[in-house]
Amino acid sequence: MSATHGNPTPPHGNPTHRDGNPTPPHGNPTFPPLNPTPPPVNPTPRRGSPTPWHVTDAQAASYATGSAPETDAWSLEKHVESCGDCAARVSAAVRATTAGPELAAIRASILTAATTPRAVTGRLGELDARGGLRLSARGGVPHFAARASRLLWAAGPAVRGAWMVAVVLVGAAAVALAYGAGYGAARQALLAVAPVLPLAGVAVSYGRHADPMYEIGASTPSGGLRLLLTRTAAVLAVSVPLLTAAGAVLPGGSGGPGAAAWLLPGLALTLATLALGSFVGCRAAAGTLSTAWLLAVAGPVVGRPGTGSLPLAADLVRLLSGAAAQGAWAAGAVVCAGLLVLRRRSFDLMEPR
Amino acid sequence: MTTSVTVRALTVRHRRTVALNTVDLDFRTGVHGLLGPNGAGKTSLIRVLATVAAPAAGRIELLGRDVGAHRERAAVRRALGYLPQEFGHYPGFTVREFVSYVAWLKEMPAARVPTAVERAVERVGLADRIDTKMKTLSGGMVRRAGIAQAIVNEPELLLLDEPTAGLDPEQRVEFRALLRDLGATSTVIVSTHLVEDVAAACQEVTLIESGRIAYRGTTAELTALGGEHGRDSDGNAIERGYTTALRAHRASLAEAAR
C-alpha cells in the first residue's frame, strides 16, 4: 500500500517505530527474546520497502483483537500475503481470540459442503453453455423468461411498481362499487380518473426524479426520447386494456359515455405531458395536467354541493361524449404530437432540475 | 496519439452561477486527472463532455465529431463510457443485468453483449458477484459495478466522476492499475479530489478552480513543482505541487484584478 503511495517510510506505520528509528520492528528492544523469527532472515524482500520487517506477537495480538490502528492493519495484511511465517503467527493470534470457535465451525461446514459429491446436490441445467454456474435455482425459470423480464423492467419501471398496483386497484374498486355497493355512477367515476392514470405512469417511469439510472441512460444513444417513448408505450399497453375492460363490465347508466370514451382524452393528455415535459420535466408536466383534468371534471361538482352524482355525469358528457368533444381531443393529440416532434431534441440532454 | 477531446471557449452556467468560464482544453489518448477543490467545476466539465448537459457557450469536439448535431452525438455516445458522481440502479437487477442493460442502451450488438459484460465485470474484480442482486452489494461494490457499466463497450472516451469514492485502499490500487491499462488505448478523464489517485494513475493533470483552468501539465511536472517549494511537513511532493499551482493561479488572478 505505502509503496504505491510513494511513501518513503517503512510500511508498519506504528508510531513506536516511526521516529526515525532504522531498526525493523522485531529489533524493538521490548520483544527480541520473545520473537521466534530469526531476525536477519527476510525471505521475501518487498519492492519499495528498504527496511524488511516482520509482524511481532504484540502486533499480531492487537490485529486479532481489532485494536490495531487502520494503517497498521493494512500494512500487516499486505505483509502476510507474502510471508508465511507471519501469516501463521497472525492466524494463531486470531484463533486465540473469541472468534476462534466460530471460525472452526465455519471451516467445518465449508468442508462438508465442498466434499459432498456434486451429483447429489447438483441439478441438471445448473451449468450453462459457458460452463459457469448459473442461478438456475430461480425456481427453474427458463433463461428466456429472465431475459423477457429484464426487457420489461427496462421498458417500464412503472409497470413493476406501485403504479401498476394503483391501476389494478382503480379498476377493481370501480367494479366493486358497481356490483358490491350498487353505486350507479361507477363507470363515470372510472372515466373521470382513467385519463390521468397513464400520466402518473409516465411520471414514475422517466426523468431525474423517477429513474435511478437516468443520468447513465442520458449519456447513451438510446437515452432521451426513445427511452421515454418506450416507457410511455409500456404504460399505455398496461393501462388501456385494463381500464377499458373494467369500464366495459360496468353498467353504463342511461346516456352516459361509453367505456372507450376516455381513450382519446387519455392519449391527448399523455402526449401533452410529453410535450410539456420537454420544457419542465415529465414529473412537473404530469402533475400539472392531471390537476387540470381533475379540476375540469370535479371542479363543478365541488362548486355545487349536494346535487349528488348527476353533475359529474353531466360534465363528463360535456367533456367526453359526442363527435365534437372526441374530435377536439383528437385534434389536441395531433397538436401535442407535432409539438413533441419539434421538441424531440430537448430530450437528448438531461431535463431541468 | 490523436486529440480526442477539443474544447474551445466553453462556458457552463447553472442558473445564475458560472460553473465554467471560457475554458479551452485538449485531451489525447491516456489517463488525465481532473483535480480541484469541491465546486470548482469538475463535474460540470465531465457532464458536458458526457453529452448529458449543454454548455451556455463554446464548441466541443469529441472523437472528431461536433456533438452539437444529433446524428454526430449518437455516434459519439456509442463510443462513450460515463460514470456519474452519483448514480442509481434498479434494485432487483443483478450485476450482470445492470451491466447488460447499459450495454443494450449503448446499442452494442446483442451477440457481443454476454462476453463483454463478463469481461467488464471481471476487470473491476466483481466476477464472483456477477449474479448477485445490486441491492445486496456494499457501496464500494456498487461503485465498481458502475465502473463496469462505463467500460462495457470498450469506450474510446471514458469519463469517470469521482470513481474512487467508497473504494477501500486495496481496491483503489487495483482500480488505478485498471485505469493505466484503459489509458493505453482510450482517452480516460478522471475527476477526483484525491491527489494520490492522480499521482498513481494519471499521465497529465488539469487543475480547475472556480471555473477556470489553474494549471495543466504532466504528473511529473506537478510533482517537480512541489519539490522546489515547501517542506516535508506539507505532505508529499505532488500535494505540495497542487497547493503551489493553486496559489500561483490565485496570485495571478489577484494581480490581473489590480
Boltz contact constraints between the chains, C-beta under 6 A:
constraints:
  - contact:
      token1: [A, 1]
      token2: [B, 169]
      max_distance: 6.0
  - contact:
      token1: [A, 4]
      token2: [B, 173]
      max_distance: 6.0
  - contact:
      token1: [A, 4]
      token2: [B, 200]
      max_distance: 6.0
  - contact:
      token1: [A, 5]
      token2: [B, 196]
      max_distance: 6.0
  - contact:
      token1: [A, 135]
      token2: [B, 131]
      max_distance: 6.0
  - contact:
      token1: [A, 150]
      token2: [B, 97]
      max_distance: 6.0
  - contact:
      token1: [A, 154]
      token2: [B, 101]
      max_distance: 6.0
  - contact:
      token1: [A, 212]
      token2: [B, 88]
      max_distance: 6.0
  - contact:
      token1: [A, 212]
      token2: [B, 89]
      max_distance: 6.0
  - contact:
      token1: [A, 213]
      token2: [B, 88]
      max_distance: 6.0
  - contact:
      token1: [A, 215]
      token2: [B, 84]
      max_distance: 6.0
  - contact:
      token1: [A, 216]
      token2: [B, 87]
      max_distance: 6.0
  - contact:
      token1: [A, 217]
      token2: [B, 105]
      max_distance: 6.0
  - contact:
      token1: [A, 218]
      token2: [B, 52]
      max_distance: 6.0
  - contact:
      token1: [A, 219]
      token2: [B, 50]
      max_distance: 6.0
  - contact:
      token1: [A, 219]
      token2: [B, 52]
      max_distance: 6.0
  - contact:
      token1: [A, 219]
      token2: [B, 82]
      max_distance: 6.0
  - contact:
      token1: [A, 220]
      token2: [B, 77]
      max_distance: 6.0
  - contact:
      token1: [A, 220]
      token2: [B, 105]
      max_distance: 6.0
  - contact:
      token1: [A, 220]
      token2: [B, 106]
      max_distance: 6.0
  - contact:
      token1: [A, 221]
      token2: [B, 74]
      max_distance: 6.0
  - contact:
      token1: [A, 221]
      token2: [B, 77]
      max_distance: 6.0
  - contact:
      token1: [A, 221]
      token2: [B, 78]
      max_distance: 6.0
  - contact:
      token1: [A, 221]
      token2: [B, 107]
      max_distance: 6.0
  - contact:
      token1: [A, 222]
      token2: [B, 105]
      max_distance: 6.0
  - contact:
      token1: [A, 345]
      token2: [B, 70]
      max_distance: 6.0
  - contact:
      token1: [A, 349]
      token2: [B, 54]
      max_distance: 6.0
  - contact:
      token1: [A, 350]
      token2: [B, 52]
      max_distance: 6.0
